[in-house]
């Protein structure tokens, strides 16, 4: 257990270091964008004195390292700054958008994870048959299509032709749970289709790799049905790599929603960052980028720790 704690501690330290480096890259990358934010915000007709006063008010006249330290210090204290476009506190601006994005990602996960596990078990159970080949075709197709293509196909089929679901996902804090679920159904389905393939393929591969083991043959000789052998013996022992892939895909669900939110005009964090880029609202862009990066690093760290903790060679050393 001491070796596990040491390895986990090293992973956590590495994750913190990674996040710090990412924060440096986000800040530097945005600062070095072409154009002057003061001129963009005030317009070309602004006098040099007005531009200079505006830059001083934003702290843009300070050295780059001081601006970074001031920004990072505010983040560590839970203060993201003030939005340039409307003067609102960025934390208050982001909170409802972050909730919407998390709600969308969780909805997509509730659709994709059970389907991936069930599809992977069925593909392993009927391996090298027509069912297995059909599932592989679906997997390859879903991997090949980008998010926006899947989104437009689902809009065409379920919104335009069938009229079952709305093509635009308009929600606000007063929206009821049922109406919110109805609004996020199409974007959640889009994300589910995109991430379904990787989880299903890993489930199938992990289970098939275990089917030649002696304890599987012993279970079969005891008269267990093939389905029971899969669910009771093969699947639990294949859970470590499957859980790793599921967590990694959850990271994608949180951070890869930008395209989907823009397509469905969904008021999430992805839509907010796109709108802020168009307005050159740099503090909001920095805050959203850091939240996406922190989420991705945290979930990747979780997947890494799960793979360590679920490793029997570490849990039961000789």
C-alpha positions as CSV (number, residue, x, y, z in Angstrom):
1,X,0.0,0.0,0.0
2,X,2.9,2.3,0.6
3,X,4.1,1.8,-3.0
4,X,0.6,2.7,-4.2
5,X,0.5,5.9,-2.1
6,X,3.9,6.9,-3.4
7,X,2.9,6.3,-7.0
8,X,-0.4,8.1,-6.6
9,X,1.4,11.0,-4.9
10,X,3.8,11.2,-7.9
11,X,0.9,11.3,-10.3
12,X,-0.9,14.0,-8.4
13,X,2.3,16.1,-8.3
14,X,2.8,15.6,-12.0
15,X,-0.8,16.6,-12.7
16,X,-0.3,19.8,-10.7
17,X,2.9,20.6,-12.6
18,X,1.1,19.9,-15.9
19,X,-1.7,22.2,-15.0
20,X,0.7,25.0,-14.0
21,X,2.5,24.6,-17.4
22,X,-0.8,24.7,-19.2
23,X,-1.8,27.9,-17.3
24,X,1.5,29.5,-18.6
25,X,0.7,28.4,-22.1
26,X,-2.9,29.7,-22.0
27,X,-1.8,33.1,-20.6
28,X,1.1,33.5,-23.0
29,X,-0.8,32.3,-26.0
30,X,-3.6,34.7,-25.5
31,X,-1.3,37.6,-24.7
32,X,0.6,37.1,-27.9
33,X,-2.5,37.1,-30.1
34,X,-2.2,39.7,-32.9
35,X,-3.9,43.0,-32.4
36,X,-4.3,45.3,-29.4
37,X,-7.2,44.6,-27.0
38,X,-7.5,48.2,-26.0
39,X,-7.8,49.4,-29.6
40,X,-10.2,46.5,-30.4
41,X,-12.4,47.4,-27.4
42,X,-12.4,51.2,-27.9
43,X,-12.4,51.3,-31.7
44,X,-10.1,52.9,-34.2
45,X,-11.4,56.4,-33.4
46,X,-10.1,56.4,-29.8
47,X,-7.3,58.8,-28.9
48,X,-3.9,57.6,-27.8
49,X,-4.6,59.1,-24.3
50,X,-7.8,57.1,-24.0
51,X,-6.1,53.9,-25.2
52,X,-3.3,54.4,-22.7
53,X,-5.7,55.1,-19.8
54,X,-7.7,52.0,-20.8
55,X,-4.6,49.8,-20.9
56,X,-3.5,51.1,-17.5
57,X,-6.9,50.4,-16.0
58,X,-6.6,46.8,-17.2
59,X,-3.1,46.5,-16.0
60,X,-1.8,45.9,-19.5
61,X,1.0,48.4,-19.0
62,X,2.6,46.1,-16.4
63,X,5.3,43.5,-17.3
64,X,4.1,40.2,-18.6
65,X,5.3,38.2,-15.6
66,X,3.5,40.5,-13.1
67,X,0.3,40.2,-15.1
68,X,0.6,36.4,-15.0
69,X,1.3,36.3,-11.3
70,X,-1.7,38.6,-10.6
71,X,-3.9,36.5,-12.8
72,X,-2.7,33.2,-11.2
73,X,-3.0,34.6,-7.7
74,X,-6.6,35.6,-8.3
75,X,-7.4,32.1,-9.7
76,X,-5.9,30.5,-6.6
77,X,-8.2,32.7,-4.5
78,X,-11.2,31.8,-6.6
79,X,-11.4,35.1,-8.4
80,X,-11.3,34.9,-12.2
81,X,-11.5,38.6,-12.8
82,X,-14.1,40.8,-14.5
83,X,-15.5,40.4,-18.0
84,X,-14.5,43.2,-20.3
85,X,-17.7,43.0,-22.4
86,X,-20.3,43.6,-19.7
87,X,-18.3,44.2,-16.4
88,X,-19.7,41.1,-14.7
89,X,-17.7,38.9,-12.3
90,X,-16.4,36.1,-14.4
91,X,-17.1,33.5,-11.7
92,X,-20.8,34.5,-11.7
93,X,-20.8,34.5,-15.6
94,X,-19.2,31.0,-15.8
95,X,-21.1,29.2,-13.1
96,X,-24.5,28.6,-15.0
97,X,-22.6,27.9,-18.2
98,X,-20.4,25.3,-16.5
99,X,-23.5,23.7,-14.9
100,X,-25.0,23.4,-18.4
101,X,-21.9,21.8,-19.9
102,X,-21.6,19.3,-17.0
103,X,-25.3,18.5,-17.3
104,X,-24.8,17.8,-21.1
105,X,-21.7,15.7,-20.5
106,X,-23.4,13.6,-17.7
107,X,-26.5,13.1,-20.0
108,X,-24.2,11.9,-22.8
109,X,-22.3,9.6,-20.4
110,X,-25.6,8.1,-19.1
111,X,-26.4,7.2,-22.7
112,X,-23.0,6.1,-24.0
113,X,-21.5,4.1,-21.1
114,X,-24.3,1.5,-20.7
115,X,-24.6,1.1,-24.4
116,X,-20.8,0.7,-24.8
117,X,-20.6,-1.9,-22.1
118,X,-23.6,-3.8,-23.4
119,X,-22.4,-3.6,-27.0
120,X,-18.9,-4.7,-26.0
121,X,-20.1,-7.7,-24.1
122,X,-22.4,-8.7,-26.9
123,X,-19.7,-8.3,-29.5
124,X,-17.3,-10.5,-27.3
125,X,-20.0,-13.1,-26.7
126,X,-20.8,-13.4,-30.4
127,X,-17.3,-12.8,-31.7
128,X,-16.5,-13.5,-35.3
129,X,-20.2,-13.7,-36.1
130,X,-22.5,-11.4,-38.1
131,X,-23.5,-9.6,-34.9
132,X,-19.8,-8.9,-34.1
133,X,-19.1,-7.6,-37.6
134,X,-22.2,-5.4,-37.6
135,X,-21.1,-3.8,-34.3
136,X,-17.6,-3.3,-35.7
137,X,-19.1,-1.5,-38.7
138,X,-21.1,0.8,-36.4
139,X,-17.9,1.4,-34.4
140,X,-15.8,2.3,-37.4
141,X,-18.6,4.6,-38.8
142,X,-19.0,6.5,-35.6
143,X,-15.2,7.0,-35.2
144,X,-14.9,8.3,-38.8
145,X,-17.6,11.0,-38.5
146,X,-16.8,14.3,-36.9
147,X,-19.1,15.8,-34.3
148,X,-20.6,18.4,-36.5
149,X,-21.5,15.9,-39.2
150,X,-23.2,13.6,-36.6
151,X,-25.0,16.6,-35.2
152,X,-26.4,17.7,-38.6
153,X,-27.5,14.1,-39.4
154,X,-29.3,13.8,-36.1
155,X,-31.0,17.2,-36.6
156,X,-32.1,16.2,-40.1
157,X,-33.5,12.8,-38.9
158,X,-34.9,13.6,-35.5
159,X,-35.7,17.3,-35.7
160,X,-36.5,18.2,-39.3
161,X,-38.1,14.9,-40.6
162,X,-39.4,13.2,-37.4
163,X,-40.0,16.4,-35.4
164,X,-39.4,14.4,-32.2
165,X,-36.7,16.7,-30.7
166,X,-35.8,20.4,-30.9
167,X,-33.0,21.4,-33.2
168,X,-31.9,24.2,-30.8
169,X,-31.1,23.6,-27.2
170,X,-32.3,26.7,-25.4
171,X,-32.2,26.4,-21.6
172,X,-32.0,28.8,-18.7
173,X,-31.9,28.5,-14.9
174,X,-35.7,28.4,-14.8
175,X,-36.0,25.5,-17.2
176,X,-37.6,22.4,-15.6
177,X,-35.7,19.1,-15.5
178,X,-37.9,17.5,-18.1
179,X,-37.6,20.4,-20.5
180,X,-33.9,20.5,-19.9
181,X,-33.6,16.8,-20.7
182,X,-35.7,17.3,-23.9
183,X,-33.5,20.3,-24.9
184,X,-30.1,18.4,-24.4
185,X,-31.3,15.1,-26.0
186,X,-29.9,15.8,-29.5
187,X,-26.5,17.2,-28.4
188,X,-26.2,14.4,-25.8
189,X,-26.9,11.8,-28.5
190,X,-24.3,13.5,-30.7
191,X,-21.6,13.2,-28.0
192,X,-22.7,9.7,-27.1
193,X,-22.3,8.5,-30.7
194,X,-18.8,10.1,-30.9
195,X,-17.4,8.5,-27.7
196,X,-19.4,5.2,-27.9
197,X,-17.0,3.5,-30.3
198,X,-13.8,3.7,-28.2
199,X,-15.5,2.4,-25.0
200,X,-17.2,-0.4,-26.9
201,X,-14.1,-1.5,-28.7
202,X,-12.0,-1.5,-25.4
203,X,-14.8,-3.5,-23.7
204,X,-14.8,-6.1,-26.4
205,X,-11.0,-6.4,-26.7
206,X,-10.5,-6.6,-22.9
207,X,-13.1,-9.4,-22.6
208,X,-11.9,-11.4,-25.6
209,X,-8.3,-11.3,-24.3
210,X,-9.5,-13.0,-21.1
211,X,-11.6,-15.8,-22.7
212,X,-8.7,-18.2,-23.1
213,X,-7.7,-18.1,-19.4
214,X,-8.1,-21.2,-17.2
215,X,-10.7,-19.8,-14.8
216,X,-12.9,-19.1,-17.8
217,X,-12.6,-22.6,-19.0
218,X,-13.3,-23.9,-15.5
219,X,-16.5,-21.9,-15.3
220,X,-17.6,-23.3,-18.6
221,X,-16.9,-26.9,-17.5
222,X,-19.0,-26.2,-14.4
223,X,-22.0,-25.8,-16.7
224,X,-22.3,-22.0,-16.6
225,X,-24.0,-20.4,-19.6
226,X,-21.8,-18.3,-21.9
227,X,-23.6,-15.1,-20.9
228,X,-23.1,-15.8,-17.2
229,X,-19.4,-16.5,-17.8
230,X,-19.1,-13.2,-19.6
231,X,-20.8,-11.1,-17.0
232,X,-19.7,-12.8,-13.8
233,X,-16.1,-13.8,-14.6
234,X,-14.7,-12.1,-17.7
235,X,-16.2,-8.6,-17.4
236,X,-15.1,-7.9,-13.7
237,X,-11.5,-9.0,-14.6
238,X,-11.5,-6.7,-17.6
239,X,-12.8,-3.7,-15.7
240,X,-9.5,-2.0,-15.2
241,X,-8.7,-1.0,-18.8
242,X,-12.4,-0.4,-19.5
243,X,-12.7,2.0,-16.5
244,X,-9.6,3.8,-17.8
245,X,-11.1,4.3,-21.2
246,X,-14.4,5.4,-19.8
247,X,-12.8,8.1,-17.6
248,X,-10.7,9.3,-20.6
249,X,-13.9,9.6,-22.7
250,X,-15.6,11.5,-19.9
251,X,-12.7,13.9,-20.1
252,X,-13.5,14.3,-23.8
253,X,-17.2,14.8,-23.1
254,X,-16.4,17.8,-20.8
255,X,-13.7,19.4,-23.0
256,X,-14.9,18.4,-26.5
257,X,-18.3,20.0,-26.3
258,X,-17.4,23.3,-28.0
259,X,-18.4,22.2,-31.5
260,X,-21.6,20.5,-30.4
261,X,-22.6,23.5,-28.2
262,X,-22.1,25.9,-31.1
263,X,-24.1,23.7,-33.5
264,X,-27.1,23.5,-31.2
265,X,-26.6,27.0,-29.8
266,X,-26.4,25.4,-26.3
267,X,-25.6,28.0,-23.6
268,X,-22.6,26.1,-22.1
269,X,-19.0,26.8,-21.5
270,X,-18.0,26.0,-25.1
271,X,-20.5,28.5,-26.5
272,X,-19.3,31.1,-24.0
273,X,-15.6,30.7,-25.0
274,X,-16.5,31.1,-28.7
275,X,-18.6,34.2,-28.0
276,X,-15.8,35.7,-25.8
277,X,-13.2,35.1,-28.6
278,X,-15.4,37.0,-31.0
279,X,-15.7,39.9,-28.5
280,X,-12.0,39.7,-27.6
281,X,-13.0,39.3,-23.9
282,X,-9.6,38.0,-22.9
283,X,-10.2,37.4,-19.2
284,X,-13.2,35.2,-20.0
285,X,-11.3,33.2,-22.6
286,X,-8.5,32.6,-20.2
287,X,-10.8,31.5,-17.4
288,X,-12.8,29.1,-19.7
289,X,-9.6,27.7,-21.2
290,X,-8.1,27.0,-17.7
291,X,-11.4,25.3,-16.6
292,X,-11.3,23.0,-19.6
293,X,-7.6,22.3,-19.0
294,X,-8.1,21.6,-15.3
295,X,-11.0,19.3,-16.0
296,X,-9.1,17.3,-18.6
297,X,-6.0,17.0,-16.4
298,X,-8.1,16.0,-13.4
299,X,-10.0,13.3,-15.3
300,X,-6.8,12.0,-16.9
301,X,-5.2,11.9,-13.5
302,X,-8.3,10.0,-12.2
303,X,-7.9,7.5,-15.0
304,X,-4.2,7.1,-14.3
305,X,-4.8,6.5,-10.5
306,X,-7.6,4.0,-11.3
307,X,-5.3,2.0,-13.5
308,X,-2.8,2.0,-10.6
309,X,-5.2,1.1,-7.8
310,X,-6.9,-1.6,-9.9
311,X,-3.6,-3.3,-10.7
312,X,-3.5,-6.5,-8.8
313,X,0.3,-6.7,-8.9
314,X,0.4,-3.5,-6.8
315,X,-2.5,-4.3,-4.6
316,X,-1.1,-7.7,-3.7
317,X,2.7,-7.6,-4.0
318,X,4.6,-10.8,-3.4
